[in-house]
Amino acid sequence: MAEPAPPIVRFQMTGTRAALLDGPIEAIEKQIHAIENALENVPDFAFDLSKVLVESVCKTVLADLGQPADSNWDAPQLLRETTNRLSLLPRNHPDQTKARDSVTKTMRGLLQTIQGLCELRNNYGMASHGRDSFAARLDLRQATLAAQAADTIVAFLYRIHHDTLMQAPGARVYYEDHKDFNEAFDRDNGVIQLGELELSPSRVLFDADREAYRAAVTEHIAENNGAADASYSDKEVAP
């Protein structure tokens, strides 16, 4: 009796999905679903969608930082401009020069990857400039490569960006990114009571005055970092 065929494992954007757990963005989640569905049903379309996902994340990051992307930038330049504005190294890293050199080499590799992704998209993407109906096409393996490349790039960028926003809120601030501040602010101010409705003070501040919320978060982070630095210094000089 023949053994049953192993089940087909559906491709998932695991890196990007994991990164978004810290701060979900609905539009990006929809693009992830679109790529995964394309690989299962119309692999050609994954080239276009993978490129679009990378561009979308780069533009989101730049907008978060208050530096919107130029409409004339292509995907490689979008990635370059985005990485130039991100804090690529951990805070207080002991060997900044060596680490930055290594990260820069990685960035060059990512730029080459995104350039290859663009070329695949232009030559073989279903929605790219129209094609001869009988033109040669790539198959699922090459489409999966494009999706995997986009997944790696997006997951890295988004995690670095999220870490940066946790330390220094950008022009566009997200309430879910600052749980520690929200809890501390709520403890200090108490629940806001409107009849039977109880409102979180931090949420009210966020919804009513985004700039005041961002300023309060920035002050909270600075105070905590100052306390942490002082504690670290005390340990260093202790006998």
C-alpha positions in Angstrom: 0.0 0.0 0.0 1.4 3.3 -1.1 2.1 5.8 1.7 0.1 9.0 1.6 1.8 12.0 0.1 3.2 14.4 2.8 1.0 17.5 3.3 2.0 20.6 1.4 3.5 23.2 3.8 2.1 26.6 2.9 4.7 29.4 2.8 4.5 32.0 5.5 6.3 35.3 6.0 7.6 34.1 9.4 10.1 36.9 10.0 7.7 39.7 9.2 4.9 38.1 11.1 7.1 37.8 14.2 8.3 41.4 13.9 4.7 42.7 13.7 3.8 41.0 17.0 5.4 44.0 18.8 3.5 46.6 16.8 1.0 45.4 14.3 0.2 47.5 11.3 -3.0 46.5 9.5 -1.9 47.5 6.0 1.3 45.5 6.2 -0.5 42.5 7.6 -2.8 42.6 4.5 0.2 42.7 2.2 1.7 39.6 4.0 -1.5 37.7 3.4 -1.5 38.8 -0.2 2.0 37.4 -0.8 1.3 34.1 0.9 -1.9 33.7 -1.1 -0.2 34.6 -4.3 2.5 31.9 -3.7 -0.2 29.4 -3.3 -2.4 30.4 -6.2 -0.6 32.8 -8.6 3.2 32.7 -8.0 4.0 35.3 -10.7 2.2 38.0 -8.6 4.5 37.4 -5.6 7.3 39.3 -7.4 5.2 42.5 -7.5 3.8 42.1 -4.1 7.2 41.4 -2.5 8.7 44.6 -3.9 5.6 46.6 -2.8 5.9 45.2 0.7 9.5 46.4 1.0 8.6 49.8 -0.3 5.6 50.1 2.0 7.7 49.4 5.1 10.5 51.8 4.1 7.9 54.6 3.5 6.2 53.8 6.8 9.5 53.9 8.7 10.4 57.3 7.1 7.0 58.7 7.8 7.2 57.6 11.5 10.5 59.5 11.7 9.0 62.6 10.3 11.0 62.4 7.0 8.6 61.3 4.3 10.0 59.5 1.2 10.6 61.3 -2.0 8.2 60.1 -4.7 11.1 59.7 -7.1 13.1 57.2 -5.0 13.2 53.7 -6.4 13.2 50.7 -4.1 17.1 50.5 -3.6 17.2 54.2 -2.7 14.2 53.8 -0.4 16.1 51.1 1.5 19.3 53.1 1.6 17.6 56.3 2.9 15.7 54.2 5.5 18.7 52.4 6.8 20.7 55.7 6.9 18.1 57.0 9.4 17.9 54.0 11.7 19.9 53.3 14.8 21.6 50.1 13.5 23.7 49.4 16.6 22.7 48.5 20.2 22.9 51.3 22.7 26.3 51.6 24.4 27.9 48.9 22.2 31.6 48.5 23.2 33.1 48.4 19.7 31.1 50.9 17.6 33.6 51.1 14.7 33.9 47.3 14.1 30.2 46.7 14.6 29.2 49.5 12.3 31.5 48.2 9.6 29.9 44.8 9.8 26.4 46.2 9.7 27.3 48.4 6.7 28.5 45.2 4.9 25.2 43.6 5.7 23.3 46.7 4.4 25.2 46.4 1.1 24.1 42.8 0.9 20.5 43.8 1.5 20.7 46.5 -1.1 21.9 43.9 -3.6 19.1 41.6 -2.6 16.5 44.3 -3.1 18.0 45.2 -6.5 17.7 41.6 -7.6 14.1 41.6 -6.4 13.4 44.7 -8.5 14.9 43.1 -11.6 12.8 39.9 -11.0 9.8 42.0 -10.6 10.4 44.1 -13.7 11.1 41.1 -15.9 8.7 38.5 -14.5 6.1 40.1 -12.3 2.6 39.6 -13.5 1.6 43.2 -13.0 4.8 44.8 -14.3 4.2 47.0 -17.4 2.3 44.2 -19.2 3.8 41.2 -21.0 3.6 39.0 -24.0 1.1 36.3 -23.0 3.5 33.6 -24.2 6.6 35.1 -22.6 8.8 32.8 -20.4 7.8 32.7 -16.7 9.5 31.7 -13.5 7.9 29.2 -11.3 7.1 28.8 -7.6 10.7 28.4 -6.5 11.8 31.7 -7.8 8.7 33.4 -6.6 9.4 32.0 -3.1 12.9 33.4 -3.3 11.5 36.9 -3.9 9.1 36.5 -0.9 11.8 35.2 1.4 14.1 38.1 0.4 11.3 40.6 1.2 10.6 38.8 4.5 14.2 39.0 5.6 14.5 42.7 4.7 11.2 43.8 6.2 11.7 41.8 9.5 15.1 43.3 10.0 14.0 46.9 9.3 10.8 46.7 11.3 12.5 45.3 14.4 15.3 47.9 14.3 12.8 50.6 13.7 10.5 49.4 16.6 13.5 49.3 19.0 14.4 52.9 18.0 10.8 54.1 18.6 10.8 52.5 22.0 13.9 54.6 23.0 12.9 57.8 21.2 9.4 58.3 19.9 9.3 59.6 16.3 7.0 62.1 14.6 4.3 59.4 14.5 3.9 57.7 17.9 2.1 54.4 18.6 0.2 53.9 21.9 1.0 50.1 22.0 4.8 50.8 21.9 4.9 52.4 25.4 3.3 50.0 27.8 5.6 51.0 30.7 4.8 54.7 30.3 1.1 54.0 30.0 1.0 51.9 33.2 3.1 54.5 35.1 0.9 57.4 33.8 -2.3 55.6 34.8 -1.0 54.9 38.3 -0.1 58.5 38.8 -3.3 60.0 37.5 -6.0 57.4 38.3 -8.9 56.2 36.2 -11.1 58.9 34.6 -14.8 58.2 35.4 -17.5 59.3 33.1 -20.7 58.0 34.6 -20.3 54.2 34.4 -17.5 54.5 31.9 -13.9 54.2 33.1 -11.2 55.6 30.9 -7.4 55.1 31.0 -5.7 58.5 31.5 -2.8 57.5 29.1 -5.3 56.5 26.4 -7.2 59.7 26.8 -4.0 61.7 26.6 -2.9 59.8 23.4 -6.3 60.3 21.7 -6.8 63.9 22.8 -3.3 65.4 22.3 -0.8 63.2 20.5 2.0 65.8 20.8 1.6 66.0 24.6 1.6 62.2 24.8 4.8 62.0 22.8 6.5 64.7 25.0 5.4 62.8 28.1 6.7 59.5 26.8 10.0 61.1 25.8 10.5 62.6 29.3 9.6 59.3 30.9 12.2 57.4 28.7 14.9 60.0 29.5 14.3 59.8 33.2 14.4 56.0 33.1 17.6 56.0 31.0 19.2 58.5 33.4 18.4 56.3 36.3 19.7 53.2 34.6 23.0 55.0 33.6 23.5 56.3 37.1 22.9 52.8 38.5 25.4 51.3 36.0 28.0 54.0 36.9 27.6 53.2 40.6 28.3 49.5 40.0 31.5 50.4 38.0 33.0 52.5 40.8 31.9 50.3 43.7 34.8 48.7 45.5 
